[in-house]
Amino acid sequence: MEREPGAAGVRRALGRRLEAVLASRSEANAVFDILAVLQSEDQEEIQEAVRTCSRLFGALLERGELFVGQLPSEEMVMTGSRGAARKYKVWMRHRYHSCGNRLGELLGHPSFQVKELALSALMKFVQLEGAHPLEKPKWEGNYLFPRELFKLVVGGLLSPEEDQSLLLSQFREYLDYDDTRYHTMQAAVEAVARVTGQHPEVPLAFWNNTFTLLSAVSLPRQEPTVSSFYVKRTELWDTWKVAHLKEHRKAFQTMWLSFLKHKLPLSLYKKVLLITHDAILPQLAQPTLMIDFLTRACDLGGALSLLALNGLFILIHKHNLEYPDFYRKLYGLLDPSVFHVKYRARFFHLADLFLSSSHLPAYLVAAFAKRLARLALTAPPEALLMVLPFICNLLRRHPACRVLVHRPHGPELDADPYDPGEKDPAQSRALESSLWELQALQRHYHPEVSKAASVINQALSVPEVSIAPLLELTAYEIFERDLKKKGSEPVPLEFIPAQGLLGRPGELCAQHFTLS
């Protein structure tokens, strides 16, 4: 194709060929010129070619000028004795197939404008091909959707080579439709299986792209009264799986489990666990199937263990899951570093939730109270102002543990029966000990800590003290708060107040004598 200089010239040349192809089948070879521009190195030329292809094949789909059915090979049809119309439709269908493949490649183009335009064109083809299927229905009411074309789209979004987060944010709008959401979940499962099978070590970019897509899928909380389809349908059949929330939940579950069964990077474990309790578990058909992933994450330690315990707690509390090691795992997370990590606030918020039940055995609660009290001896003031009310709340919820502060002749320090090295809270003998650590903290150098530790000297009030305002407390905030404190009265600096800068000699001598 002879091109005029500049993007405007390319646009006019492509426009002329587009009009020629649509006006006469004899000009069909001009499609090659249009497809050739898709291979251009110039970004603006590619964009013009994508727009032209979108108009061209969109019009051919609407006019029914593409072959419908199992697509035969181009050589076999061209050399056969079939009619010219059938040959044209088969030939043009192959050109449409080539165009779709090239647009799929352009989803990985360095220019975001090109990627965005290619995605828009492909999704337009999905909508039109769904409304004008290129396959014949097998029976009345057969649900048809351009799955192969849509797999091409999802495969381009889940690139193993580059970060597609920006393009995936553009794709989110299509996930509001029931049909595209359902087929996205199915296509994602196949993409994960394909990439993990092709790469011995899956690139981090692929895992991040997959997580971004999966986390964008959200199901309606209840069966919608009217289905919202991206591909317009004249009639909806009750036999279509895509129209039922139950089937969406199954697909959602298969999608996540096929992703989580693989060994993921540690950074992804944290991202998944942060959304597990509110974005994944409530939408699964069988939430208890997450037990393998959560127990595997629980063994990783640190913040990941804590987040995994949150998911396990939901399964135990709401789905009757049996997990005897739950509180043993939580107990094992209590070490001196817990006061210094950046997830301290989340840890104690969740620990407060886990220990909120009044049906927990006294020995278990006593073990947590004793472990926290022992760790408090070396904790910074900002952590102590949160931990001390936390311990007192445990005693309020479980009166049987108040023996820890009502044992006047408790064991001496060197004879404390509590075993801090024991990993099993049931074997720690905490209930035989006392909270002498709180009495020691009553002599803490910081007055607010001393005051908080002195609460156990009186009868504990029935209502609990909310620790929520204290979870994010920092040393800087304590320092600033102390600076803003004002004394109740001015401090006297001398016995006889001065009456002026200069006075009578006798008065000055008296004042001098008094001050000295």
KOLTORFI-410434 format. One record per residue (C-alpha): residue number from 1; residue in one letter; x, y, z. Coordinates in nm, 3 decimals, padded with zeros to 5 digits. Each point is the difference from the previous one (the first is absolute). Example, Ala and Ser with C-alpha at 12.3 -4.5 7.8 and 13.67 -1.06 7.14 Angstrom:
// residues 2
NODE  pos  code       xx       yy       zz
NODE    1     a   01.230  -00.450   00.780
NODE    2     s   00.137   00.344  -00.066
//
This chain:
// residues 516
NODE  pos  code       xx       yy       zz
NODE    1     m   00.000   00.000   00.000
NODE    2     e   00.141   00.340  -00.096
NODE    3     r  -00.021   00.219   00.306
NODE    4     e  -00.032   00.372   00.013
NODE    5     p   00.242   00.161   00.248
NODE    6     g  -00.120   00.051   00.356
NODE    7     a  -00.272  -00.157   00.215
NODE    8     a  -00.272   00.192  -00.183
NODE    9     g   00.117  -00.148  -00.331
NODE   10     v  -00.003  -00.352   00.145
NODE   11     r  -00.351   00.061   00.133
NODE   12     r  -00.128   00.109  -00.340
NODE   13     a   00.168  -00.293  -00.177
NODE   14     l  -00.145  -00.250   00.247
NODE   15     g  -00.340   00.166  -00.030
NODE   16     r  -00.001  -00.042  -00.379
NODE   17     r   00.086  -00.369   00.026
NODE   18     l  -00.263  -00.052   00.268
NODE   19     e  -00.268   00.151  -00.224
NODE   20     a   00.120  -00.209  -00.293
NODE   21     v  -00.014  -00.330   00.191
NODE   22     l  -00.345   00.070   00.141
NODE   23     a  -00.133   00.118  -00.337
NODE   24     s   00.116  -00.291  -00.215
NODE   25     r   00.122  -00.354   00.062
NODE   26     s   00.231   00.037  -00.296
NODE   27     e   00.209   00.240   00.209
NODE   28     a   00.047  -00.254   00.280
NODE   29     n   00.378  -00.012  -00.048
NODE   30     a   00.021   00.353   00.138
NODE   31     v  -00.042  -00.162   00.342
NODE   32     f   00.364  -00.109  -00.025
NODE   33     d   00.103   00.365  -00.026
NODE   34     i  -00.198   00.084   00.313
NODE   35     l   00.141  -00.294   00.198
NODE   36     a   00.353   00.092  -00.112
NODE   37     v  -00.026   00.335   00.178
NODE   38     l  -00.067  -00.189   00.325
NODE   39     q   00.363  -00.118  -00.027
NODE   40     s   00.130   00.357  -00.026
NODE   41     e   00.266   00.136   00.236
NODE   42     d  -00.175   00.335   00.020
NODE   43     q  -00.237   00.031   00.297
NODE   44     e  -00.246   00.236  -00.170
NODE   45     e  -00.021  -00.218  -00.311
NODE   46     i  -00.079  -00.305   00.214
NODE   47     q  -00.278   00.190   00.173
NODE   48     e  -00.153   00.099  -00.334
NODE   49     a   00.021  -00.361  -00.120
NODE   50     v  -00.167  -00.130   00.319
NODE   51     r  -00.288   00.246  -00.045
NODE   52     t  -00.038  -00.100  -00.365
NODE   53     c   00.001  -00.373   00.082
NODE   54     s  -00.258   00.060   00.270
NODE   55     r  -00.236   00.169  -00.247
NODE   56     l   00.070  -00.250  -00.279
NODE   57     f  -00.052  -00.328   00.183
NODE   58     g  -00.272   00.149   00.218
NODE   59     a  -00.197   00.075  -00.317
NODE   60     l   00.071  -00.344  -00.149
NODE   61     l  -00.121  -00.173   00.319
NODE   62     e  -00.322   00.202  -00.002
NODE   63     r  -00.057  -00.070  -00.371
NODE   64     g   00.062  -00.373   00.044
NODE   65     e   00.285  -00.006  -00.250
NODE   66     l   00.226  -00.228   00.206
NODE   67     f  -00.018  -00.379  -00.025
NODE   68     v  -00.211  -00.164   00.274
NODE   69     g   00.098  -00.342   00.129
NODE   70     q   00.316  -00.207   00.041
NODE   71     l   00.255   00.201  -00.199
NODE   72     p   00.165  -00.211  -00.275
NODE   73     s   00.355   00.061  -00.116
NODE   74     e   00.039   00.283  -00.245
NODE   75     e   00.191  -00.208  -00.259
NODE   76     m  -00.263  -00.273  -00.008
NODE   77     v  -00.284   00.242  -00.063
NODE   78     m   00.181   00.211  -00.254
NODE   79     t   00.092  -00.305  -00.213
NODE   80     g  -00.343  -00.158   00.035
NODE   81     s  -00.301   00.032  -00.222
NODE   82     r  -00.224   00.181   00.251
NODE   83     g  -00.174   00.323  -00.096
NODE   84     a   00.167   00.340  -00.005
NODE   85     a  -00.212   00.129   00.288
NODE   86     r   00.110  -00.281   00.231
NODE   87     k   00.365   00.045  -00.102
NODE   88     y  -00.024   00.372   00.075
NODE   89     k  -00.148  -00.058   00.345
NODE   90     v   00.260  -00.263   00.093
NODE   91     w   00.282   00.219  -00.131
NODE   92     m  -00.127   00.306   00.189
NODE   93     r  -00.048  -00.207   00.316
NODE   94     h   00.369  -00.092  -00.017
NODE   95     r   00.089   00.368  -00.033
NODE   96     y  -00.219   00.074   00.303
NODE   97     h   00.187  -00.273   00.189
NODE   98     s   00.334   00.156  -00.097
NODE   99     c  -00.120   00.342   00.111
NODE  100     g  -00.109  -00.136   00.340
NODE  101     n   00.338  -00.167   00.055
NODE  102     r   00.185   00.321  -00.083
NODE  103     l  -00.221   00.203   00.233
NODE  104     g   00.076  -00.253   00.272
NODE  105     e   00.372   00.060  -00.058
NODE  106     l  -00.056   00.377   00.018
NODE  107     l  -00.127  -00.043   00.358
NODE  108     g   00.371  -00.026   00.082
NODE  109     h   00.104   00.308  -00.202
NODE  110     p   00.228   00.251   00.181
NODE  111     s  -00.253   00.279  -00.060
NODE  112     f  -00.298   00.000   00.237
NODE  113     q  -00.211   00.185  -00.258
NODE  114     v   00.050  -00.288  -00.244
NODE  115     k  -00.077  -00.261   00.266
NODE  116     e  -00.314   00.182   00.108
NODE  117     l  -00.122   00.033  -00.359
NODE  118     a   00.073  -00.367  -00.073
NODE  119     l  -00.194  -00.106   00.310
NODE  120     s  -00.296   00.217  -00.102
NODE  121     a  -00.002  -00.150  -00.351
NODE  122     l   00.021  -00.358   00.127
NODE  123     m  -00.284   00.053   00.247
NODE  124     k  -00.208   00.152  -00.280
NODE  125     f   00.060  -00.318  -00.203
NODE  126     v  -00.100  -00.210   00.303
NODE  127     q  -00.329   00.186   00.024
NODE  128     l  -00.075  -00.018  -00.372
NODE  129     e   00.112  -00.360  -00.040
NODE  130     g  -00.220  -00.092   00.297
NODE  131     a  -00.298   00.168  -00.163
NODE  132     h   00.085  -00.149  -00.342
NODE  133     p   00.160  -00.337   00.088
NODE  134     l   00.258  -00.155  -00.229
NODE  135     e  -00.099  -00.348   00.115
NODE  136     k  -00.328  -00.179  -00.055
NODE  137     p  -00.222  -00.073   00.303
NODE  138     k  -00.019  -00.370   00.082
NODE  139     w  -00.354   00.024   00.134
NODE  140     e  -00.267   00.256   00.064
NODE  141     g   00.101   00.229   00.281
NODE  142     n   00.367  -00.101  -00.029
NODE  143     y   00.209   00.268   00.178
NODE  144     l   00.267   00.133  -00.233
NODE  145     f   00.286   00.229   00.101
NODE  146     p   00.322   00.078  -00.191
NODE  147     r   00.216  -00.190   00.251
NODE  148     e   00.310  -00.034  -00.220
NODE  149     l   00.011   00.370  -00.076
NODE  150     f  -00.059   00.083   00.366
NODE  151     k   00.280  -00.237   00.109
NODE  152     l   00.227   00.201  -00.228
NODE  153     v  -00.095   00.316   00.189
NODE  154     v   00.054  -00.150   00.346
NODE  155     g   00.326  -00.161  -00.113
NODE  156     g   00.129   00.340  -00.111
NODE  157     l  -00.099   00.159   00.330
NODE  158     l   00.180  -00.271   00.199
NODE  159     s   00.334   00.064  -00.165
NODE  160     p   00.304  -00.182   00.146
NODE  161     e   00.234   00.272  -00.129
NODE  162     e  -00.134   00.335   00.117
NODE  163     d  -00.216   00.175   00.257
NODE  164     q  -00.354   00.037  -00.136
NODE  165     s  -00.156   00.162   00.308
NODE  166     l  -00.096   00.318  -00.186
NODE  167     l  -00.166  -00.193  -00.283
NODE  168     l  -00.172  -00.227   00.250
NODE  169     s  -00.149   00.305   00.167
NODE  170     q  -00.158   00.084  -00.338
NODE  171     f  -00.132  -00.356  -00.030
NODE  172     r  -00.178   00.020   00.338
NODE  173     e  -00.301   00.172  -00.157
NODE  174     y  -00.080  -00.318  -00.195
NODE  175     l  -00.009  -00.205   00.322
NODE  176     d  -00.328   00.168   00.095
NODE  177     y  -00.173  -00.218  -00.261
NODE  178     d  -00.103  -00.352   00.100
NODE  179     d   00.118  -00.171  -00.318
NODE  180     t   00.343   00.163  -00.027
NODE  181     r   00.061  -00.053   00.373
NODE  182     y  -00.092  -00.369  -00.026
NODE  183     h   00.220  -00.062  -00.303
NODE  184     t   00.285   00.205   00.148
NODE  185     m   00.009  -00.240   00.295
NODE  186     q   00.008  -00.301  -00.232
NODE  187     a   00.263   00.151  -00.230
NODE  188     a   00.221   00.094   00.297
NODE  189     v   00.005  -00.364   00.114
NODE  190     e   00.118  -00.111  -00.343
NODE  191     a   00.260   00.279  -00.019
NODE  192     v   00.151  -00.097   00.338
NODE  193     a   00.017  -00.367  -00.104
NODE  194     r   00.161   00.089  -00.334
NODE  195     v   00.266   00.239   00.136
NODE  196     t   00.094  -00.215   00.298
NODE  197     g   00.035  -00.296  -00.236
NODE  198     q   00.224   00.192  -00.241
NODE  199     h   00.233   00.166   00.256
NODE  200     p   00.199  -00.198   00.260
NODE  201     e   00.028   00.326   00.195
NODE  202     v  -00.302   00.220  -00.058
NODE  203     p   00.095   00.371  -00.035
NODE  204     l  -00.111   00.235   00.277
NODE  205     a  -00.175   00.222  -00.257
NODE  206     f  -00.242  -00.280  -00.082
NODE  207     w  -00.089  -00.062   00.366
NODE  208     n  -00.055   00.372   00.059
NODE  209     n  -00.215   00.039  -00.313
NODE  210     t  -00.205  -00.306   00.095
NODE  211     f  -00.057   00.123   00.353
NODE  212     t  -00.104   00.342  -00.128
NODE  213     l  -00.259  -00.161  -00.229
NODE  214     l  -00.129  -00.251   00.255
NODE  215     s  -00.033   00.258   00.276
NODE  216     a  -00.206   00.220  -00.236
NODE  217     v  -00.265  -00.273  -00.036
NODE  218     s  -00.284   00.057   00.243
NODE  219     l  -00.327  -00.190   00.007
NODE  220     p  -00.341   00.143   00.094
NODE  221     r  -00.105  -00.086   00.355
NODE  222     q  -00.333  -00.142  -00.113
NODE  223     e  -00.159  -00.132  -00.316
NODE  224     p  -00.070   00.301  -00.227
NODE  225     t  -00.356   00.039  -00.123
NODE  226     v   00.121   00.096  -00.348
NODE  227     s   00.320  -00.129  -00.157
NODE  228     s   00.235   00.256  -00.149
NODE  229     f   00.166  -00.135  -00.314
NODE  230     y   00.270   00.168  -00.206
NODE  231     v  -00.106  -00.203  -00.302
NODE  232     k  -00.356   00.107  -00.067
NODE  233     r  -00.255  -00.284  -00.003
NODE  234     t  -00.351   00.002  -00.137
NODE  235     e  -00.098  -00.280   00.238
NODE  236     l   00.146  -00.141   00.324
NODE  237     w  -00.028  -00.371   00.076
NODE  238     d  -00.015  -00.134   00.352
NODE  239     t   00.228  -00.288  -00.101
NODE  240     w   00.297   00.235  -00.057
NODE  241     k   00.256  -00.034   00.280
NODE  242     v   00.117   00.355  -00.059
NODE  243     a  -00.337   00.128   00.124
NODE  244     h   00.023  -00.157   00.349
NODE  245     l   00.195   00.132   00.299
NODE  246     k   00.060  -00.355   00.122
NODE  247     e   00.202  -00.077  -00.311
NODE  248     h   00.191   00.325   00.035
NODE  249     r   00.098  -00.102   00.354
NODE  250     k   00.129  -00.334  -00.128
NODE  251     a   00.203   00.173  -00.271
NODE  252     f   00.129   00.253   00.254
NODE  253     q   00.109  -00.283   00.229
NODE  254     t   00.173  -00.191  -00.280
NODE  255     m   00.178   00.317  -00.111
NODE  256     w   00.146   00.080   00.342
NODE  257     l   00.088  -00.358   00.094
NODE  258     s   00.181  -00.055  -00.332
NODE  259     f   00.204   00.314   00.075
NODE  260     l   00.070  -00.066   00.370
NODE  261     k   00.110  -00.361  -00.046
NODE  262     h   00.328   00.123  -00.148
NODE  263     k   00.303   00.118   00.191
NODE  264     l  -00.042   00.378  -00.004
NODE  265     p   00.254   00.274   00.079
NODE  266     l  -00.014   00.116   00.363
NODE  267     s  -00.114   00.347  -00.109
NODE  268     l  -00.306  -00.156  -00.162
NODE  269     y  -00.082  -00.210   00.305
NODE  270     k  -00.044   00.320   00.197
NODE  271     k  -00.217   00.163  -00.268
NODE  272     v  -00.226  -00.305  -00.019
NODE  273     l  -00.029  -00.038   00.377
NODE  274     l  -00.094   00.365   00.042
NODE  275     i  -00.315  -00.051  -00.209
NODE  276     t  -00.077  -00.362   00.093
NODE  277     h  -00.241   00.070   00.286
NODE  278     d  -00.228   00.248  -00.178
NODE  279     a   00.051  -00.042  -00.375
NODE  280     i   00.068  -00.372  -00.051
NODE  281     l  -00.146  -00.219   00.275
NODE  282     p  -00.355   00.150  -00.005
NODE  283     q  -00.032  -00.065  -00.376
NODE  284     l   00.126  -00.358  -00.015
NODE  285     a  -00.243  -00.287  -00.050
NODE  286     q   00.196  -00.206   00.258
NODE  287     p   00.216   00.233   00.215
NODE  288     t   00.156  -00.289   00.194
NODE  289     l   00.198  -00.097  -00.312
NODE  290     m   00.230   00.293   00.084
NODE  291     i   00.138  -00.195   00.297
NODE  292     d   00.305  -00.130  -00.193
NODE  293     f   00.108   00.346  -00.111
NODE  294     l  -00.059   00.157   00.343
NODE  295     t   00.186  -00.269   00.193
NODE  296     r   00.290   00.026  -00.246
NODE  297     a   00.009   00.377   00.047
NODE  298     c  -00.028  -00.041   00.376
NODE  299     d   00.332  -00.189   00.004
NODE  300     l   00.184   00.290  -00.168
NODE  301     g   00.020   00.200   00.325
NODE  302     g  -00.028   00.367   00.085
NODE  303     a  -00.269   00.217  -00.152
NODE  304     l  -00.098  -00.273  -00.246
NODE  305     s  -00.082  -00.239   00.283
NODE  306     l  -00.214   00.263   00.168
NODE  307     l  -00.196   00.075  -00.318
NODE  308     a  -00.044  -00.372  -00.064
NODE  309     l  -00.135  -00.046   00.353
NODE  310     n  -00.260   00.264  -00.076
NODE  311     g  -00.130  -00.211  -00.290
NODE  312     l   00.013  -00.316   00.209
NODE  313     f  -00.193   00.173   00.277
NODE  314     i  -00.282   00.080  -00.244
NODE  315     l  -00.010  -00.363  -00.113
NODE  316     i  -00.009  -00.118   00.362
NODE  317     h  -00.255   00.255   00.113
NODE  318     k  -00.238   00.000  -00.299
NODE  319     h   00.056  -00.331  -00.174
NODE  320     n   00.067  -00.237   00.293
NODE  321     l   00.353  -00.085  -00.110
NODE  322     e   00.202  -00.211   00.244
NODE  323     y   00.352   00.138   00.045
NODE  324     p   00.135  -00.091   00.347
NODE  325     d   00.335   00.180  -00.046
NODE  326     f  -00.157   00.341  -00.054
NODE  327     y   00.074   00.152   00.341
NODE  328     r   00.334  -00.178   00.022
NODE  329     k   00.100   00.173  -00.326
NODE  330     l  -00.118   00.336   00.133
NODE  331     y   00.186  -00.055   00.327
NODE  332     g   00.317  -00.072  -00.195
NODE  333     l  -00.019   00.342  -00.169
NODE  334     l   00.041   00.179   00.335
NODE  335     d   00.365   00.097   00.023
NODE  336     p   00.186   00.327   00.081
NODE  337     s  -00.002   00.109  -00.367
NODE  338     v  -00.380   00.023  -00.006
NODE  339     f   00.020   00.345   00.166
NODE  340     h   00.232   00.137  -00.267
NODE  341     v  -00.137  -00.131  -00.332
NODE  342     k  -00.206   00.220  -00.229
NODE  343     y  -00.300  -00.234   00.021
NODE  344     r  -00.022   00.035   00.381
NODE  345     a  -00.339   00.173  -00.013
NODE  346     r  -00.152  -00.269  -00.223
NODE  347     f   00.150  -00.274   00.217
NODE  348     f  -00.156   00.121   00.322
NODE  349     h  -00.329   00.086  -00.171
NODE  350     l  -00.027  -00.358  -00.125
NODE  351     a   00.133  -00.150   00.324
NODE  352     d  -00.272   00.189   00.186
NODE  353     l  -00.256  -00.146  -00.241
NODE  354     f   00.135  -00.354   00.033
NODE  355     l  -00.004   00.017   00.382
NODE  356     s  -00.342   00.167   00.026
NODE  357     s  -00.199  -00.317   00.067
NODE  358     s  -00.095  -00.056   00.364
NODE  359     h  -00.003  -00.377  -00.064
NODE  360     l   00.377  -00.031  -00.027
NODE  361     p   00.156  -00.210   00.277
NODE  362     a   00.159   00.192   00.289
NODE  363     y   00.342  -00.163  -00.045
NODE  364     l   00.015   00.126  -00.358
NODE  365     v  -00.091   00.359   00.081
NODE  366     a   00.237  -00.004   00.298
NODE  367     a   00.284  -00.113  -00.228
NODE  368     f  -00.058   00.295  -00.236
NODE  369     a  -00.030   00.248   00.287
NODE  370     k   00.319  -00.130   00.163
NODE  371     r   00.197  -00.006  -00.326
NODE  372     l  -00.102   00.359  -00.078
NODE  373     a   00.081   00.112   00.352
NODE  374     r   00.347  -00.155  -00.021
NODE  375     l   00.066   00.162  -00.337
NODE  376     a  -00.124   00.333   00.139
NODE  377     l   00.305   00.024   00.228
NODE  378     t   00.213   00.099  -00.300
NODE  379     a  -00.265   00.170  -00.215
NODE  380     p   00.011   00.372  -00.091
NODE  381     p  -00.250   00.237   00.169
NODE  382     e  -00.221   00.040  -00.310
NODE  383     a  -00.049  -00.378  -00.012
NODE  384     l  -00.054  -00.028   00.376
NODE  385     l  -00.284   00.252  -00.007
NODE  386     m  -00.182  -00.241  -00.234
NODE  387     v   00.112  -00.335   00.146
NODE  388     l  -00.091   00.072   00.362
NODE  389     p  -00.370   00.074  -00.076
NODE  390     f   00.007  -00.306  -00.228
NODE  391     i   00.106  -00.222   00.291
NODE  392     c  -00.258   00.158   00.231
NODE  393     n  -00.272  -00.065  -00.259
NODE  394     l   00.095  -00.369  -00.001
NODE  395     l  -00.046  -00.007   00.377
NODE  396     r  -00.337   00.174  -00.031
NODE  397     r  -00.128  -00.255  -00.252
NODE  398     h   00.125  -00.299   00.196
NODE  399     p  -00.052   00.041   00.376
NODE  400     a   00.166  -00.339   00.058
NODE  401     c   00.332   00.161  -00.101
NODE  402     r  -00.018   00.271   00.265
NODE  403     v   00.183  -00.236   00.233
NODE  404     l   00.310   00.128  -00.181
NODE  405     v  -00.038   00.337   00.174
NODE  406     h  -00.160  -00.123   00.326
NODE  407     r   00.287  -00.217   00.115
NODE  408     p   00.166   00.208   00.270
NODE  409     h   00.258  -00.264   00.087
NODE  410     g   00.083  -00.093  -00.355
NODE  411     p   00.319  -00.167  -00.111
NODE  412     e   00.328   00.186   00.017
NODE  413     l   00.166   00.105  -00.322
NODE  414     d   00.246  -00.288   00.005
NODE  415     a  -00.277  -00.251   00.079
NODE  416     d  -00.263   00.110  -00.254
NODE  417     p  -00.163  -00.321  -00.132
NODE  418     y  -00.077   00.163  -00.336
NODE  419     d   00.217  -00.142  -00.278
NODE  420     p   00.059   00.273  -00.263
NODE  421     g   00.177  -00.245  -00.231
NODE  422     e  -00.299  -00.236  -00.025
NODE  423     k  -00.168   00.020  -00.344
NODE  424     d  -00.326  -00.159   00.115
NODE  425     p  -00.207   00.245   00.209
NODE  426     a  -00.170  -00.295   00.171
NODE  427     q   00.337  -00.114   00.141
NODE  428     s   00.134   00.343   00.099
NODE  429     r  -00.140  -00.014   00.360
NODE  430     a  -00.104   00.365  -00.030
NODE  431     l  -00.305  -00.050   00.225
NODE  432     e   00.228  -00.100   00.288
NODE  433     s   00.196   00.324  -00.028
NODE  434     s  -00.088   00.364   00.062
NODE  435     l   00.024   00.325  -00.194
NODE  436     w   00.283   00.140   00.212
NODE  437     e   00.125   00.171  -00.317
NODE  438     l  -00.290   00.249   00.023
NODE  439     q   00.101   00.090   00.354
NODE  440     a   00.355   00.057  -00.120
NODE  441     l  -00.129   00.229  -00.277
NODE  442     q  -00.171   00.216   00.265
NODE  443     r   00.349   00.139   00.058
NODE  444     h   00.056   00.078  -00.367
NODE  445     y   00.177   00.327  -00.081
NODE  446     h  -00.289   00.123  -00.215
NODE  447     p  -00.291   00.121   00.217
NODE  448     e  -00.273  -00.110  -00.245
NODE  449     v   00.139  -00.355  -00.008
NODE  450     s   00.018  -00.007   00.377
NODE  451     k  -00.360   00.120   00.020
NODE  452     a  -00.119  -00.262  -00.253
NODE  453     a   00.175  -00.279   00.194
NODE  454     s  -00.157   00.116   00.326
NODE  455     v  -00.352  -00.079  -00.126
NODE  456     i   00.031  -00.354   00.141
NODE  457     n   00.031   00.142   00.352
NODE  458     q  -00.374   00.072  -00.002
NODE  459     a  -00.294  -00.215  -00.099
NODE  460     l  -00.016  -00.020  -00.379
NODE  461     s  -00.299   00.179  -00.151
NODE  462     v  -00.252  -00.214  -00.187
NODE  463     p   00.005   00.185  -00.336
NODE  464     e   00.314  -00.063  -00.199
NODE  465     v   00.239   00.276  -00.097
NODE  466     s   00.012   00.048  -00.376
NODE  467     i   00.354  -00.044  -00.129
NODE  468     a  -00.087   00.125  -00.351
NODE  469     p   00.127   00.359   00.064
NODE  470     l   00.326  -00.141   00.139
NODE  471     l   00.087  -00.241  -00.282
NODE  472     e   00.170   00.263  -00.217
NODE  473     l   00.161   00.192   00.288
NODE  474     t   00.361   00.102  -00.069
NODE  475     a   00.287   00.131   00.213
NODE  476     y  -00.022   00.330  -00.188
NODE  477     e  -00.366   00.045   00.099
NODE  478     i   00.079  -00.071   00.365
NODE  479     f   00.285   00.253  -00.010
NODE  480     e  -00.218   00.267  -00.163
NODE  481     r  -00.277  -00.067   00.252
NODE  482     d   00.241   00.045   00.290
NODE  483     l   00.127   00.327  -00.143
NODE  484     k  -00.353   00.142  -00.014
NODE  485     k  -00.075  -00.076   00.364
NODE  486     k  -00.030   00.306   00.224
NODE  487     g   00.058   00.008   00.372
NODE  488     s  -00.290   00.081   00.229
NODE  489     e   00.179   00.292   00.177
NODE  490     p   00.311   00.205  -00.067
NODE  491     v   00.308  -00.125   00.183
NODE  492     p   00.126   00.256   00.264
NODE  493     l   00.354   00.112  -00.067
NODE  494     e   00.072   00.220   00.310
NODE  495     f  -00.130   00.054   00.350
NODE  496     i  -00.048   00.378  -00.018
NODE  497     p  -00.128   00.124  -00.334
NODE  498     a   00.197   00.286  -00.156
NODE  499     q  -00.168   00.343   00.016
NODE  500     g   00.201   00.150  -00.278
NODE  501     l   00.334   00.002  -00.166
NODE  502     l   00.139   00.257   00.249
NODE  503     g  -00.117   00.078   00.352
NODE  504     r   00.120   00.145   00.331
NODE  505     p   00.337  -00.128   00.114
NODE  506     g  -00.141  -00.180   00.301
NODE  507     e  -00.255  -00.186  -00.209
NODE  508     l   00.260  -00.100  -00.255
NODE  509     c   00.225  -00.136   00.272
NODE  510     a  -00.291  -00.193   00.153
NODE  511     q  -00.093  -00.147  -00.334
NODE  512     h   00.363  -00.087  -00.075
NODE  513     f   00.032  -00.171   00.335
NODE  514     t  -00.318  -00.199  -00.059
NODE  515     l   00.101  -00.121  -00.346
NODE  516     s   00.350  -00.094   00.105
//
